[in-house]
Amino acid sequence: MIILRHCESEFNRLYTLHGRDPNLPDPGLSARGLAHAQELVPQLTGLGITRILVSPFTRALQTARPLATALGIVPEITPLIRERGLFSCDEGTPASTLAGDWPALDFSHLAEHWWSPPPEPDHALNQRAQDFRTTLKTHPHPQGQTLVVSHWWFLLALSDRSLENGEWRHQHP
């Protein structure tokens, strides 16, 4: 499996500039983040990726889109790998709106308000990471690599490693 933290979002950009929550629910990628997502394509295309699991947050969907397009893969929306509910950016977009904005993707299995209410406790985040590991073991992808496009808190719980925006690494499930 390969894990990838979404590229820089507008929330990340503004939070870095001002040091406070800019009150942006489910922000998209910044211009820098969009460019970075494109730059990841040549880095990741030769790694045998045949499945992309992506968080339903807009920043993760936008990070996955260029690679999915290049590889001809339809990403699988995976709410279990969503961000931890702590900041304004961790309020998601309702499933019906996502379905309209991303018509090629299947959001039918999501609850309308699928994100974690803040504050999500450590034990709940760690349980989601464990549930995801269990899901991967009980429903393995038989061929090729799985790419997981997720968020800082979730990937930290999954891998015990902090990843910067747009950083990726191989990870044992």
Buried (B, 14 or more C-beta within 10 A) or exposed (E): BBBBBBBBBBBBBBBEEEEEEBEBBBBBBBEBBBEBBBEBBEEBEEBEBBBBBBBBBBBBBBBBBBBBEBBEBEBBBBBEBBBBBBBBBBBBBBBEEBBEEBEEBEBEEBEEEBBBEEEBEEEEBEEBBEEBBEBBEEEEEEEEBBBBBBBBBBBBBBBEEEBEBBBBEEBEB
